[in-house]
Amino acid sequence: MMRTIVSGVVRLRWGFLLLFLGLAYLASLGQSRLGFSTDYRVYLAPDNPELMAQEQMQATFDRSDNLFIVVAPESGDVFSQSSLEALQWITLRAWQTPYSVRVDSLSNFQNIDADADNIQVADLVRDAAALNEQQRQRVRTIALSEPQLVGRLVSKAGSVAAVNVVYHLAGVSPYENSEVVSFARQLAEEAQAKFPGIKVHLTGMAMYNNAFLEAALGDAANLTPWVYLVILIAALIMLRSVLATVAAVAVVYLAMTSAEGIAGWLGMSLTSLSASAPLVILMIAVADSVHVLSVTLMHLRKGATRLDALREALHETLVPVTVTSLTTAVAFLSLNFSEIPPFRDLGNIVSIGIALAWLFTLFLLPGLVALLPLKPSAKGDPLEHAMTRFGTWVQSRSRMLMWLSIPVVVVLASLAGRNELNDQYLRWFSPETAFRQANDYTEQNLTGLYTIEYALKSKSSSGVNDPVFLAQVEAYTTWLRQQSEVAHVSSLSDVVKRVNRSLTTGTEEAYRLPESTEVAAQSLLLYEQSLPYGLDLNNQIDVSRTVTRSVVALHELSTRQMLDFERRSMSWLASNAPGIEAKAASTTLIFAHIGQRNIESMMWGIIASAAVVAFLLMLLFRSWKLGLLSMVPNVIPAAMALGIWWLCVGQVGFSVAIVASMTLGVVVDDTIHFMYAVLQRVKSHGQTVGEAVVEAFTSTAPALLVTSLTLTAGFLVQATSEFALNQEMGLMTALTLVIALLADFFLLPGLLELTLEKKRERTEEREVPGDAVLPR
């Protein structure tokens, strides 16, 4: 039946060639529909509990999506005349930022001047150019004594200041964030040209979202040519034929563009993670066509005609190529267990590409082979000779190598669980990028960029005006400021104390909370009525006036430290503030929690993928023992790679959680080809297991070596990405592939001999003398 199918494919090669070229063209038209999302929320499932908490927080108060403009004077003094002029000019211009709803800075900080009967609230800096030295000193004194400013909008030393722009995108166009970024960069250029003594750094959520886009575009421009080069070199080494290499690259290119097009037709949007799918398809899908072409050229060297060589190649490779494509697709489909939607998109797009590469290899490649005047190299293959000698050496020591490998496997695998999960989402980008440099400068000179927002709800009917509630908020604020992780706390209690001081004696002794609900309510109402549009207290008090928001800026913390801080802060509230119901939310907490949740969900993905792959191998080898045996050199590489990672790095991000599942379907390809070659020779040619192993090294191992090294080189190219998630995934995958290749060469032969020889001995005891012995 297999030969009938193969003969039909070769006979109808021209029709299949035209059909699949047409289908590839139609599929690729969908590339124009493939969008790109820059919103960090696409990394989160809609039912993510931390995301839902943050959305609820932002629905209750103002949104916290921001553009953070850091102003650094060369003089080191933000209170000099030129610095204050620049700060005031930037503040006024920042109101023109697309979609902006609020702008806060030292310049427009609402300072209070009051007497017993009147209150005057106005910008701290009204006309910077007209201020004399005494007035500038007054601004300095007020600013550096104000908790709402110091450590957030001005540094403690007064050397750096910032303008915080809060915006609310309309959600109509995917380019809205780019509009904000474009305006911000233009503003920074204008400010630096107008005020030569200052340097402007741009950070905040707008720049963070934009960094995803720039990382993806950078990878596409910088990495894709190198991946093509790796594939070309590997194919030339393996095939030693320029035309055969052209055919292989053509097949994988059509598979890649068609997969992108189908993703577009399905309405997918790329992200910095899923944008690597085309590169992964290029690296993985080329193996199918290379295997078919290498066997075709081998038969041509033996004197077969082009079509006969193609028939024999398809007959010999159809089963292993089909099974390896299926197992690889299954592994990538298991990424749908991930908590992170871009990982699901990555898995789905790559699976589509693998399926298309299989179809194009079987139905489109025969037409290309018939068109191209393929001529195999007349010289012997030096790699084939080298692998024959290597296989003989391994076979003669297979048991020893197997037993030596086992303790290495055990030791390295036992270290895997020691890796610390650490996802610092602001460090996903290379230190060479402008966004990362702005972040690092801001962290070192002004404030922490990791935040936690606390919604503190009063259980009293008086709401936020209740002195008992305000006292508990004040106690909590004091406790937070005592923590070493905290850079700044924005709290309603500071506002209430400042208003109370201004409306009473104006002395420091009056900088305290009011003693009655009525005074607190009247003071806040009078203050709010004096605030200009856009600078009200809606970012701190909800409409019902029962909930207040405190925002805590934190220094750089690991995931474990962040979760520990959240636990301690909520525990303090539960123990010391019985009158407060509290909820915590922020982007920082979202990414701190999602790493662990992703690992837990991907464990099910790994189990499902391993179960399906094992079942397919049992069917292929028609033996449950051989099916399970084949999983050994494919399951242990990921565990060993994590052990080596712990020795070298010690911590992992959530992208590493997908590597074990993803690589399972890739590394099993080598095992399938090697075991299939051994079993075929034992079964069909009556060879001993040792002889079959040496033959497998001669005929199959060269292709396995080249394709494995090609994949490794390709993922090492990905490891040069400026995006940390792609970088970690590339490094871990490359390491896993190398370990898997070593396991197939040094561990698998011994396991096969141990298993098949015992099977042969048991079979011989049952067989009639003279009958052929076929291990099953």
Beta strands, then each sheet from edge to edge (+ up, - down):
strand 1: 35-36
strand 2: 66-73
strand 3: 100-105
strand 4: 110-114
strand 5: 119-123
strand 6: 161-167
strand 7: 198-203
strand 8: 269-270
strand 9: 420-421
strand 10: 450-458
strand 11: 486-490
strand 12: 547-554
strand 13: 580-585
strand 14: 651-652
sheet 1: 1+ 8+
sheet 2: 3+ 6- 2+ 7-
sheet 3: 4+ 5-
sheet 4: 9+ 14+
sheet 5: 11+ 12- 10+ 13-
end
